[in-house]
């Protein structure tokens, strides 16, 4: 079993006692090791129990862990007795992969089916193999050029459901990516459904959306600038629910 830490733009995988393997440093350098896949994808498990928590026992499939958002892991392999045996398996330095990524990361990684999905400032998205630290894909935002003019560049994470990863962008778009390949499925301006919810009126999106029963839910960012709040619901094809 492994833990994931994302600090200052660096993703670190920690492996529990019994199968420790330490890397020698640098981006994506890891000693090969075999780690069983933690959980399976929600699609593979069917609908039983999906309303309460559609993810596997080893997954962290939504912001806050589960829909009650208590951020508590039910895993028990790491204990007070063996925590001192944790060792670093891999390190992924996002800014070494893409120097255009700004500093100041605030993302909350998801783990689904052994894959880590994590964002960076300015809305880059990475999928990383949890057992090795191999970067499976990297999504670069299409409008990154205008983000440099924002007073904030944080992104706090993605949502996962229906085989897709969903991202909210600083310039008020909802983006759907194929969770397996990272390919763009669709993106829509939020202002199509909420008139005037645009950057020129002080709006932005930095939050991680929530996907519940295949409905994508999120609110408005921008309270620093006195904007009027709203809550939106989209279907996973990015049509308003």
C-alpha positions as CSV (number, residue, x, y, z in Angstrom):
1,X,0.0,0.0,0.0
2,X,1.2,3.5,-0.7
3,X,0.5,7.1,0.3
4,X,0.7,10.1,-1.9
5,X,2.0,13.6,-0.8
6,X,1.9,16.6,-3.1
7,X,4.0,19.5,-1.7
8,X,5.4,22.5,-3.6
9,X,4.8,20.9,-7.0
10,X,6.5,17.6,-6.1
11,X,4.5,14.3,-6.0
12,X,6.0,11.8,-3.6
13,X,5.0,8.1,-3.3
14,X,5.5,6.4,0.0
15,X,5.4,2.7,0.4
16,X,4.4,0.8,3.6
17,X,6.5,-1.7,5.5
18,X,7.3,-5.1,4.0
19,X,7.9,-3.9,0.4
20,X,10.1,-0.8,0.9
21,X,12.1,0.5,-2.0
22,X,14.0,3.8,-2.0
23,X,14.7,5.9,-5.0
24,X,17.9,7.8,-5.5
25,X,16.3,11.2,-6.3
26,X,15.4,13.1,-9.4
27,X,12.2,13.2,-11.4
28,X,10.5,9.9,-12.1
29,X,13.4,7.8,-10.7
30,X,12.2,4.8,-8.9
31,X,13.4,1.3,-8.1
32,X,11.1,-1.2,-9.8
33,X,8.8,-2.9,-7.4
34,X,5.5,-4.8,-7.6
35,X,2.6,-3.2,-5.9
36,X,-0.9,-4.7,-6.2
37,X,-3.5,-2.4,-7.8
38,X,-5.5,-0.7,-5.1
39,X,-9.2,-0.9,-5.9
40,X,-10.8,-1.0,-9.3
41,X,-12.5,1.7,-11.3
42,X,-16.1,2.6,-10.4
43,X,-17.3,1.3,-13.7
44,X,-15.9,-2.2,-13.0
45,X,-17.7,-2.4,-9.7
46,X,-21.2,-1.7,-11.0
47,X,-23.9,0.2,-9.2
48,X,-24.0,-1.6,-5.8
49,X,-23.3,0.9,-3.1
50,X,-22.4,3.6,-5.6
51,X,-24.5,6.3,-3.9
52,X,-22.6,6.0,-0.6
53,X,-19.1,5.5,-2.1
54,X,-18.6,4.2,-5.6
55,X,-14.8,3.7,-5.2
56,X,-12.7,0.9,-3.9
57,X,-11.4,0.6,-0.4
58,X,-8.0,1.7,-1.5
59,X,-9.1,4.5,-3.7
60,X,-9.3,8.2,-2.8
61,X,-11.9,9.0,-5.5
62,X,-13.2,12.4,-4.6
63,X,-12.1,15.6,-2.9
64,X,-12.2,14.8,0.8
65,X,-11.9,11.0,0.2
66,X,-15.6,10.1,0.4
67,X,-18.8,12.1,-0.2
68,X,-19.0,13.0,3.5
69,X,-15.6,14.6,3.0
70,X,-14.2,13.7,6.4
71,X,-10.8,13.0,4.8
72,X,-10.4,9.8,6.8
73,X,-8.7,6.7,5.2
74,X,-10.1,3.3,6.2
75,X,-6.9,1.6,5.2
76,X,-5.1,-0.2,8.1
77,X,-1.8,-1.5,6.7
78,X,0.1,1.5,8.1
79,X,0.0,1.6,11.8
80,X,1.7,3.4,14.7
81,X,4.0,0.4,15.0
82,X,5.3,0.4,11.4
83,X,5.0,4.0,10.3
84,X,8.7,4.5,10.9
85,X,9.4,2.0,8.1
86,X,7.8,4.1,5.3
87,X,10.2,4.8,2.5
88,X,10.2,6.9,-0.6
89,X,9.5,5.0,-3.8
90,X,9.3,7.8,-6.4
91,X,9.4,11.5,-6.8
92,X,7.7,13.4,-9.7
93,X,8.8,17.1,-10.0
94,X,6.1,18.7,-12.2
95,X,8.1,21.9,-12.8
96,X,11.0,19.8,-14.1
97,X,8.6,18.2,-16.6
98,X,7.1,21.6,-17.6
99,X,8.9,24.7,-16.4
100,X,5.9,26.9,-17.3
101,X,4.0,25.5,-14.3
102,X,3.9,28.2,-11.6
103,X,5.0,27.6,-8.1
104,X,2.4,27.4,-5.2
105,X,0.6,24.1,-5.6
106,X,-2.6,23.5,-3.7
107,X,-4.0,20.3,-5.3
108,X,-5.6,17.4,-3.5
109,X,-4.7,14.2,-5.5
110,X,-7.3,11.6,-6.3
111,X,-6.4,7.9,-6.5
112,X,-8.6,5.6,-8.6
113,X,-7.7,2.1,-9.7
114,X,-4.0,2.6,-8.8
115,X,-3.7,5.8,-10.8
116,X,-3.0,9.2,-9.2
117,X,-4.8,12.2,-10.7
118,X,-3.3,15.5,-9.6
119,X,-3.4,19.1,-10.8
120,X,-1.0,22.0,-10.6
121,X,-1.3,25.8,-10.6
122,X,-2.7,27.1,-13.9
123,X,-4.7,23.9,-14.3
124,X,-2.3,21.3,-15.6
125,X,-3.4,17.8,-15.0
126,X,-1.2,14.7,-14.5
127,X,-2.0,11.0,-14.3
128,X,0.7,9.1,-12.5
129,X,1.1,5.4,-12.0
130,X,0.8,4.9,-8.2
131,X,3.2,1.9,-8.1
132,X,6.1,3.4,-10.1
133,X,5.7,7.2,-10.4
134,X,5.5,6.9,-14.2
135,X,3.7,9.9,-15.7
136,X,0.9,8.3,-17.9
137,X,-0.3,11.6,-19.4
138,X,-0.1,15.3,-18.9
139,X,-2.8,17.8,-19.9
140,X,-1.7,21.3,-20.6
141,X,-4.4,24.1,-20.4
142,X,-5.3,25.6,-23.8
143,X,-5.5,29.2,-22.4
144,X,-2.5,29.2,-20.1
145,X,-1.2,32.4,-21.7
146,X,-3.9,34.5,-20.1
147,X,-3.6,32.9,-16.7
148,X,-0.4,34.9,-15.9
149,X,-2.6,38.0,-15.5
150,X,-4.7,36.4,-12.7
151,X,-4.1,37.4,-9.1
152,X,-4.4,33.7,-8.1
153,X,-3.3,30.6,-10.1
154,X,-4.2,27.8,-7.8
155,X,-6.1,24.7,-8.7
156,X,-7.3,22.4,-6.0
157,X,-8.0,19.2,-7.9
158,X,-10.3,17.3,-10.2
159,X,-13.4,15.1,-10.1
160,X,-13.5,11.5,-11.4
161,X,-16.6,9.7,-12.8
162,X,-18.0,8.0,-15.9
163,X,-14.4,7.3,-17.1
164,X,-13.6,10.9,-17.2
165,X,-11.5,13.5,-15.2
166,X,-13.2,16.9,-14.8
167,X,-11.3,20.1,-14.3
168,X,-12.4,23.7,-13.7
169,X,-10.2,26.4,-15.1
170,X,-9.3,30.0,-14.1
171,X,-11.0,31.4,-17.2
172,X,-14.3,29.7,-16.2
173,X,-14.4,26.6,-18.3
174,X,-15.4,23.0,-17.4
175,X,-13.0,20.5,-19.0
176,X,-13.6,16.8,-19.4
177,X,-10.6,14.5,-20.1
178,X,-10.5,10.8,-20.9
179,X,-9.2,9.3,-17.6
180,X,-7.2,6.6,-19.5
181,X,-5.5,8.7,-22.2
182,X,-5.8,12.4,-21.0
183,X,-7.4,13.3,-24.3
184,X,-9.8,16.2,-24.3
185,X,-13.4,14.9,-24.5
186,X,-15.2,18.3,-24.3
187,X,-14.9,21.7,-22.7
188,X,-17.6,24.3,-22.2
189,X,-17.7,27.9,-20.9
190,X,-19.6,28.2,-17.7
191,X,-21.1,31.4,-19.0
192,X,-23.1,29.4,-21.5
193,X,-25.3,28.4,-18.6
194,X,-24.7,31.3,-16.2
195,X,-24.7,34.6,-18.1
196,X,-21.9,37.0,-17.1
197,X,-20.0,34.3,-15.1
198,X,-16.8,35.5,-16.9
199,X,-13.4,36.5,-15.8
200,X,-14.0,40.2,-16.8
201,X,-16.6,40.3,-14.1
202,X,-14.3,38.9,-11.4
203,X,-15.1,35.2,-11.7
204,X,-12.6,32.4,-11.7
205,X,-12.6,28.7,-10.8
206,X,-9.9,27.3,-8.5
207,X,-12.0,24.6,-6.7
208,X,-12.2,20.8,-7.2
209,X,-15.6,19.8,-8.5
210,X,-17.6,16.9,-7.0
211,X,-19.2,14.2,-9.1
212,X,-22.1,12.4,-7.4
213,X,-24.2,9.8,-9.2
214,X,-22.7,11.0,-12.5
215,X,-23.7,14.6,-11.9
216,X,-20.9,17.2,-11.7
217,X,-21.4,19.8,-9.0
218,X,-19.5,23.0,-8.2
219,X,-20.0,26.5,-7.1
220,X,-18.4,29.9,-7.9
221,X,-15.0,31.1,-7.0
222,X,-14.2,34.8,-6.8
223,X,-15.7,36.0,-3.5
224,X,-12.5,38.1,-3.1
225,X,-13.8,40.3,-5.9
226,X,-17.4,40.6,-4.7
227,X,-19.0,38.3,-7.3
228,X,-22.5,36.8,-6.9
229,X,-22.3,33.1,-6.0
230,X,-24.0,30.3,-7.8
231,X,-24.1,26.5,-7.8
232,X,-24.1,24.5,-11.0
233,X,-24.9,20.9,-11.9
234,X,-23.7,19.3,-15.2
235,X,-24.2,15.8,-16.7
236,X,-21.0,14.0,-17.5
237,X,-21.4,15.0,-21.2
238,X,-21.2,18.6,-19.9
239,X,-24.8,19.5,-20.7
240,X,-26.5,21.3,-17.8
241,X,-28.4,18.8,-15.5
